Amino acid sequence: YYPDELHYTYDWIVNNKTAKNIQYVITLGDITEFHGDEEYALIENELKKVENAGINQSIVRGNHDTPDSFDKHITKEEYGSYLSGSFDDTMKNVYQIVNLGNKKYLILTIDYYPEADVVDWAAGIVEANPDCSVIVNTHGFLEPSMQSINNTQINYLNKNLIEKYENIDLVLCGHSTCTGDDGPVYKTVTGKNGNKIIEMMINPQELERAKEEAFGLVSMFYFGNDG
């Protein structure tokens, strides 16, 4: 509905790569509304700007992006040059190891409501990289109440990945909305090993609906020399 704002957002990211020292771009799903070719043509143009600028990115699938349409348009050939690995040779479940500040991070991109075999694969990747701090990016994880979504997939994800490993630092999601909120909301939970995990939902669509316009909002994360 707002292609101008979409273009402006990604132009801003690319144009500020050097000034803002932008190292990585994370989308949080629902890159389309009705998963049609016309919509994908719009977003692919923007994602390719990031790719062509040499900025690594995590492109997670949301529930509006059906598996077939996502696999058709978001391919490893187009967007997988930065990957360290993939679950099934698609872009739905992938990971990359990057340096941010002076710390090494494992960024896990996990599909919307992942099945157990995907979570088990992701757990194996985390176990194999104990020297990395882990960022998990998935679409649906938190309710508007900020409690974890209570279904089989998310409960398994929590028990067998998020809460299990002490080097998981951050979980990012979209999907749900907090009415009237104009920015990210987050909470800190304690993992099984006593470690602290920040769980953050970034989804300003309710604010945009109230204003009947799109803002092209970008959340910036800053990493110092200590991570």
Legacy VTK file of the C-alpha trace (Angstrom):
# vtk DataFile Version 3.0
C-alpha trace
ASCII
DATASET POLYDATA
POINTS 227 float
0.000 0.000 0.000
2.930 2.371 0.615
5.678 1.677 -1.937
7.221 5.146 -1.555
7.799 4.616 2.156
9.157 1.149 1.463
11.677 2.506 -1.045
12.649 5.376 1.244
13.300 3.019 4.168
15.732 0.827 2.261
17.359 3.783 0.514
18.006 5.265 3.962
19.633 2.044 5.154
21.931 1.815 2.136
22.758 5.527 2.073
23.668 5.439 5.778
25.780 2.295 5.615
29.020 4.191 6.199
27.786 7.060 8.379
25.908 4.723 10.750
28.346 1.810 10.313
25.452 -0.510 9.450
26.703 -4.094 9.638
23.531 -6.147 9.475
19.844 -5.769 8.593
17.143 -7.931 10.169
13.577 -8.087 8.861
10.901 -9.538 11.122
8.532 -11.202 8.663
5.402 -10.425 6.671
7.406 -8.877 3.874
4.162 -9.165 1.870
0.480 -8.857 2.744
-1.111 -11.222 0.217
2.056 -13.086 -0.944
1.517 -12.157 -4.589
4.122 -11.708 -7.320
3.483 -7.957 -7.528
4.213 -7.490 -3.836
7.314 -9.650 -4.002
8.570 -7.595 -6.928
8.440 -4.516 -4.670
10.220 -6.042 -1.692
12.767 -7.975 -3.760
13.924 -4.700 -5.265
14.587 -3.364 -1.764
16.241 -6.498 -0.401
18.573 -6.529 -3.386
19.647 -2.968 -2.518
20.915 -4.295 0.807
22.584 -7.277 -0.860
24.236 -5.116 -3.519
25.498 -2.717 -0.849
27.364 -5.584 0.798
25.270 -5.525 3.973
24.370 -8.925 5.383
20.718 -9.509 6.193
18.296 -11.900 7.861
15.005 -12.329 5.961
12.526 -14.261 8.099
9.244 -15.654 6.762
6.016 -14.382 8.316
2.577 -15.956 8.216
1.543 -13.671 5.326
4.458 -15.033 3.303
3.357 -18.567 2.418
6.142 -21.187 2.280
5.722 -21.721 -1.469
5.755 -18.028 -2.336
8.681 -17.339 -0.002
10.736 -20.187 -1.480
9.922 -19.008 -4.999
11.075 -15.443 -4.466
13.556 -15.460 -1.549
16.186 -17.875 -2.776
19.725 -18.775 -1.781
20.892 -17.864 -5.265
19.699 -14.273 -4.766
20.175 -13.742 -1.034
22.304 -16.558 0.352
25.824 -15.393 -0.397
26.391 -14.517 3.279
25.070 -17.745 4.806
26.996 -20.082 7.068
24.361 -22.812 6.668
20.739 -23.734 5.892
18.362 -26.351 7.285
16.943 -27.527 3.949
18.784 -25.493 1.321
16.118 -22.761 1.387
16.146 -19.361 3.104
13.462 -20.197 5.695
15.862 -21.545 8.330
19.427 -20.307 8.062
22.289 -19.005 10.170
25.312 -16.780 9.863
28.305 -16.112 12.087
29.373 -12.460 12.142
31.539 -10.128 14.211
29.746 -7.158 15.786
31.990 -4.953 17.875
34.636 -7.311 19.236
32.231 -10.216 19.775
31.284 -13.107 17.546
27.551 -13.570 16.995
25.540 -16.454 15.625
22.393 -15.057 14.004
19.682 -17.706 13.642
16.790 -17.026 11.261
13.963 -19.410 12.173
10.765 -19.929 10.218
7.302 -18.936 11.442
6.110 -21.510 14.011
8.982 -23.948 13.354
8.512 -27.684 13.560
10.548 -29.779 16.006
13.108 -30.913 13.428
13.939 -27.288 12.638
14.391 -26.455 16.333
16.574 -29.533 16.834
18.722 -28.456 13.874
19.061 -24.946 15.334
20.004 -26.395 18.729
22.767 -28.385 17.071
24.134 -25.216 15.474
24.170 -23.417 18.842
25.861 -26.378 20.541
28.528 -26.445 17.837
29.337 -22.750 18.376
29.636 -22.188 22.142
31.987 -19.239 21.564
29.214 -17.231 19.864
26.577 -15.011 21.403
23.284 -15.970 19.763
20.561 -13.759 18.287
17.369 -15.588 17.290
15.162 -13.941 14.663
11.668 -15.362 14.106
8.300 -13.888 13.198
5.794 -15.115 15.784
7.027 -15.535 19.345
5.383 -13.091 21.779
1.742 -12.257 22.483
0.628 -8.619 22.915
0.727 -9.417 26.654
4.460 -10.112 26.188
4.000 -13.751 27.188
5.333 -16.362 24.807
2.749 -17.600 22.338
1.236 -20.746 23.815
1.234 -23.368 21.090
3.094 -26.603 20.411
5.740 -25.080 18.156
6.646 -22.093 20.350
6.605 -24.171 23.532
9.050 -26.595 21.908
11.174 -23.702 20.635
11.355 -22.246 24.136
12.144 -25.499 25.919
14.623 -26.923 23.432
16.413 -23.785 22.252
15.675 -20.371 23.771
15.736 -21.354 27.456
18.250 -24.177 27.078
21.500 -22.495 26.000
23.341 -19.944 28.084
24.818 -18.108 25.088
21.433 -17.043 23.696
21.263 -13.308 24.365
18.445 -11.895 22.254
15.207 -13.047 20.608
13.548 -10.756 18.048
10.023 -11.102 16.668
7.193 -9.200 15.022
3.694 -10.577 14.249
1.735 -9.425 17.318
0.853 -5.823 18.097
0.738 -3.788 21.272
-2.130 -1.336 20.828
-0.969 2.251 21.012
2.704 1.348 21.265
5.004 3.389 19.087
8.180 1.365 19.352
9.762 -1.892 20.462
8.643 -3.587 23.661
10.770 -6.124 25.476
11.221 -8.188 28.579
14.125 -10.034 30.180
13.757 -13.700 31.069
16.089 -16.116 32.829
17.303 -19.214 31.021
17.853 -22.630 32.594
21.510 -21.766 33.195
20.737 -18.507 34.996
21.558 -16.401 31.948
19.505 -13.353 31.007
17.721 -13.290 27.638
16.150 -10.193 26.129
12.957 -10.968 24.173
11.868 -8.059 22.003
8.874 -7.482 19.749
9.179 -4.773 17.106
5.869 -4.204 15.345
4.567 -0.635 14.963
1.662 -1.521 12.662
-1.022 -0.579 15.195
0.443 2.923 15.362
0.463 3.091 11.579
-3.148 1.952 11.404
-4.149 4.652 13.892
-2.421 7.303 11.805
-3.589 5.715 8.533
-0.109 5.965 7.105
3.205 4.132 7.016
6.292 5.602 8.669
9.136 3.443 7.431
10.458 2.919 10.942
13.876 1.362 11.556
15.102 0.138 14.945
18.838 0.553 15.475
20.954 -1.725 17.678
24.364 -0.457 18.743
27.242 -2.818 19.527
30.276 -1.529 21.414
33.731 -3.048 21.649
32.490 -5.388 24.383
29.487 -6.471 22.268
LINES 1 228
227 0 1 2 3 4 5 6 7 8 9 10 11 12 13 14 15 16 17 18 19 20 21 22 23 24 25 26 27 28 29 30 31 32 33 34 35 36 37 38 39 40 41 42 43 44 45 46 47 48 49 50 51 52 53 54 55 56 57 58 59 60 61 62 63 64 65 66 67 68 69 70 71 72 73 74 75 76 77 78 79 80 81 82 83 84 85 86 87 88 89 90 91 92 93 94 95 96 97 98 99 100 101 102 103 104 105 106 107 108 109 110 111 112 113 114 115 116 117 118 119 120 121 122 123 124 125 126 127 128 129 130 131 132 133 134 135 136 137 138 139 140 141 142 143 144 145 146 147 148 149 150 151 152 153 154 155 156 157 158 159 160 161 162 163 164 165 166 167 168 169 170 171 172 173 174 175 176 177 178 179 180 181 182 183 184 185 186 187 188 189 190 191 192 193 194 195 196 197 198 199 200 201 202 203 204 205 206 207 208 209 210 211 212 213 214 215 216 217 218 219 220 221 222 223 224 225 226
